[in-house]
Amino acid sequence: MSSIRDFLDLVEQLPSVSSSDHGHYTRFQVAAHTFGYLWPATTTVGLKQTRADQLGLVAERPEVFEVQFTAGAFGWVVVHLEGVERDELAELIFEAWRLTAPATLVEERDDRLPT
């Protein structure tokens, strides 16, 4: 199962990520665009996904994933960290980052997941 430390460690491995503390949550951005949120009090994160992935994750494991909101082509999911292994969390974070990062950063990173 994953922890807040796992989440932070994985996010820190991705290029051009910045974070900002907003009291009850921390926002994570790449190139000034948000791809994730962390809520320490609930040990949950919110991550940008495609709408199809959002619906699939929630349908597959509603005890771990919740619909957060949709915006355009994207569906954000709340992830209960205790319900995902670190390697699955790495994939979710990477996808959120990749959906948000400029094409040049995505090309440079290729398909290398954080570890």
HUQUI-V804244 format. One line per field, one symbol per residue. phi: phi as a letter, one per 20 degrees, with the letter a starting at -180 (. if undefined). A space follows every 50 residues. Layout:
phi = ???
This chain:
phi = .ecffggfffffeefmeccbecnebdddcclmcfcaccdgfdlccdcfbf fffgffffffbffddcfeadbmedcecedegfecfgfffgfffffffffd ffgffffffldfffd
